[in-house]
Amino acid sequence: MKRFLTTWSRYPLIESEVEEPSSLVEAREYCQRKSHFIAYGCGRSYGDAPLGNFVLKTRRFRFFHHFDPQTGELTAEAGVTLEEIIKHFLPRGWFLPVTPGTKFVSLGGAVAADVHGKNHHVDGSFCNWVTGIWLLLPDGKEIFCSPEENTDWFRMTCGGMGLTGLITKVRLRLRPVQSSFIEETIIKCPNLEESLSIFEEYSSSPYSVAWLDCTARGKSFGRSLLMLGLHAAEGELFVSDKKTLSFPVDAPSFLLNPYTIKLFNDIYYSRIKREIVQQRVTYEDFFYPLDKINHWNRLYGKNGFLQYQFLIPKTEAQKAIREILFTIKEYDEAPFLAVLKLLGKGNDFPLSFPREGYTLALDFKLTPRVFSLFRILDEIVHYYGGRIYLAKDARLSRKYLESSYQNLEQFIRFRKEKDLLSRVRSQLSDRLSL
Ligand SMILES: Cc1cc2nc3c(=O)[nH]c(=O)nc-3n(C[C@H](O)[C@H](O)[C@H](O)COP(=O)(O)OP(=O)(O)OC[C@H]3O[C@@H](n4cnc5c(N)ncnc54)[C@H](O)[C@@H]3O)c2cc1C
């Protein structure tokens, strides 16, 4: 069936032929029949990675196959969401080893983007916890790959943005926890220098993330609220069932502008009254604050928004982030949301995003000006040896990719050798010649 399809940022909107097979037999027949295809999980990426002419939706692949209560190893179909894993396993004392800022993503999407969480500096990214992947190839053959078996397929599939085939099942290790609560510490960081140095000071904290105020000026430039967390040692094991709010319609386009964003930021920063606050919160409050508002992407109006998520090596972070925030200000733009994370050592999967350094994710209401602003930011990120996260990208040009993902050629050569170039294709792979 032909229809318009998009992702969480609502840009771009692509006319696609969408099918949703319900069994491996149907999926196999689909892959063989189509000239090419790309898998679509929950569409919570922000760009064009799961979009294309022929799209295979995976949400009907949602069975749990096996769980070993001794080791915490779980095998589940790729359409199972992180929310479903939490629902089944948190009451039994198991949590995700790595989670992005939303639980509404599929296992397949988490592997394909090799997602990272607030604990990358200690635990690495999602695929570091994956022990096996079942992959359906365009010729209908299903293979199993792991860190020990078919290792080249494994390396290319982890973070490979769906470009090696359809992930049908994933085996991963869950993390034992004693409680659904998180012991949270919030630290007020008065400027950018302090924000980065306090991040470093607490780099042994299991979880850390900062909300950055991009509108503060003068001596408050780059101030932030740093949130640290660790799983509580005791307490109830439960699944949070707090009611969610919903954004019923698209917000009017004037709602988000540099003045209202500054006002929001001032209020948000000032609501924390002391320099350090310690509190016990639920895992939902700590990991998924945005999930409480259904359709929060409507806040940006009917045209949607763009996220600019980049990574800068540690040594250059302060200079680069400063320059980026100044450039945004000079452009008279303001991101509504800015989230800073510390990343640890990366893995050797060619398209996996995380590497040692800092990553900043900035959300902008979509306007024509934002595209030209992003091109200037690309130059700055490139100059400081950084890179852009492909799961959040819809417009980067190939030249920046080449220099920032050093093993890109390896990935493309693999796709060529395995005859995947013309058979597994997305808008992203066409745009970036992957
Ligand atoms: C509020 C919010 C917060 C987020 N926070 C983070 C964060 O902290 N860290 C982070 O890393 N990411 C974050 N993300 C991004 C998100 O985690 C990733 O984009 C993830 O890939 C989305 O999974 P999905 O199931 O929605 O996949 P989709 O968006 O549908 O697809 C993403 C990619 O995965 C591929 N894919 C999906 N399923 C399969 C499959 N079965 N087989 C092969 N390929 C497949 C697609 O082809 C595509 O390339 C966030 C997103 C949102 C909306």
The ligand as a Tripos MOL2 file, in Angstrom:
@<TRIPOS>MOLECULE
LIG
   53    58     1     0     0
SMALL
NO_CHARGES

@<TRIPOS>ATOM
      1 C1         12.7130   11.0520   22.4650 C.3       1 LIG1
      2 C2         13.8320   10.3070   21.8210 C.ar      1 LIG1
      3 C3         15.0080   10.1370   22.5120 C.ar      1 LIG1
      4 C4         16.0660    9.4300   21.9250 C.ar      1 LIG1
      5 N1         17.2070    9.2900   22.6460 N.ar      1 LIG1
      6 C5         18.2360    8.6030   22.1160 C.ar      1 LIG1
      7 C6         19.4140    8.3800   22.8720 C.ar      1 LIG1
      8 O1         19.5270    8.8020   24.0240 O.2       1 LIG1
      9 N2         20.4190    7.6700   22.2910 N.ar      1 LIG1
     10 C7         20.3050    7.1560   21.0270 C.ar      1 LIG1
     11 O2         21.2480    6.5070   20.5710 O.2       1 LIG1
     12 N3         19.2040    7.3450   20.2940 N.ar      1 LIG1
     13 C8         18.1680    8.0560   20.8060 C.ar      1 LIG1
     14 N4         17.0200    8.2210   20.0810 N.ar      1 LIG1
     15 C9         16.9680    7.6800   18.7130 C.3       1 LIG1
     16 C10        16.4180    6.2490   18.6620 C.3       1 LIG1
     17 O3         16.7890    5.5170   19.7950 O.3       1 LIG1
     18 C11        17.0160    5.5280   17.4360 C.3       1 LIG1
     19 O4         16.8110    6.2790   16.2800 O.3       1 LIG1
     20 C12        16.4460    4.1220   17.2190 C.3       1 LIG1
     21 O5         17.1090    3.5640   16.1180 O.3       1 LIG1
     22 C13        14.9460    4.1530   16.9170 C.3       1 LIG1
     23 O6         14.4590    2.8240   16.8390 O.3       1 LIG1
     24 P1         13.1570    2.5030   15.9840 P.3       1 LIG1
     25 O7         12.6890    1.1400   16.3130 O.co2     1 LIG1
     26 O8         12.1830    3.6030   16.1150 O.co2     1 LIG1
     27 O9         13.7810    2.4740   14.5160 O.3       1 LIG1
     28 P2         13.4050    3.2930   13.2110 P.3       1 LIG1
     29 O10        13.4260    4.7420   13.5020 O.co2     1 LIG1
     30 O11        12.1790    2.7360   12.6120 O.co2     1 LIG1
     31 O12        14.6620    2.9200   12.3040 O.3       1 LIG1
     32 C14        15.9560    3.3530   12.6590 C.3       1 LIG1
     33 C15        16.9860    2.5300   11.8770 C.3       1 LIG1
     34 O13        16.9000    1.1740   12.2850 O.3       1 LIG1
     35 C16        16.6930    0.3220   11.1520 C.3       1 LIG1
     36 N5         15.8800   -0.8070   11.6020 N.ar      1 LIG1
     37 C17        14.7780   -0.7940   12.3830 C.ar      1 LIG1
     38 N6         14.3330   -2.0510   12.6000 N.ar      1 LIG1
     39 C18        15.1520   -2.8830   11.8950 C.ar      1 LIG1
     40 C19        15.2090   -4.2800   11.6850 C.ar      1 LIG1
     41 N7         14.3330   -5.1220   12.2440 N.pl3     1 LIG1
     42 N8         16.1780   -4.7660   10.8830 N.ar      1 LIG1
     43 C20        17.1050   -3.9470   10.2960 C.ar      1 LIG1
     44 N9         17.1090   -2.6160   10.4760 N.ar      1 LIG1
     45 C21        16.1430   -2.0870   11.2650 C.ar      1 LIG1
     46 C22        15.9940    1.2000   10.1350 C.3       1 LIG1
     47 O14        16.1790    0.7230    8.8200 O.3       1 LIG1
     48 C23        16.7100    2.5220   10.3690 C.3       1 LIG1
     49 O15        17.9260    2.5450    9.6900 O.3       1 LIG1
     50 C24        15.9370    8.8970   20.6160 C.ar      1 LIG1
     51 C25        14.7380    9.0710   19.9270 C.ar      1 LIG1
     52 C26        13.6870    9.7540   20.5200 C.ar      1 LIG1
     53 C27        12.3980    9.9180   19.7580 C.3       1 LIG1
@<TRIPOS>BOND
     1     1     2 1
     2     2     3 ar
     3     2    52 ar
     4     3     4 ar
     5     4     5 ar
     6     4    50 ar
     7     5     6 ar
     8     6     7 ar
     9     6    13 1
    10     7     8 2
    11     7     9 ar
    12     9    10 ar
    13    10    11 2
    14    10    12 ar
    15    12    13 ar
    16    13    14 ar
    17    14    15 1
    18    14    50 ar
    19    15    16 1
    20    16    17 1
    21    16    18 1
    22    18    19 1
    23    18    20 1
    24    20    21 1
    25    20    22 1
    26    22    23 1
    27    23    24 1
    28    24    25 2
    29    24    26 1
    30    24    27 1
    31    27    28 1
    32    28    29 2
    33    28    30 1
    34    28    31 1
    35    31    32 1
    36    32    33 1
    37    33    34 1
    38    33    48 1
    39    34    35 1
    40    35    36 1
    41    35    46 1
    42    36    37 ar
    43    36    45 ar
    44    37    38 ar
    45    38    39 ar
    46    39    40 ar
    47    39    45 ar
    48    40    41 1
    49    40    42 ar
    50    42    43 ar
    51    43    44 ar
    52    44    45 ar
    53    46    47 1
    54    46    48 1
    55    48    49 1
    56    50    51 ar
    57    51    52 ar
    58    52    53 1
@<TRIPOS>SUBSTRUCTURE
     1 LIG1         1 GROUP 0 **** ****
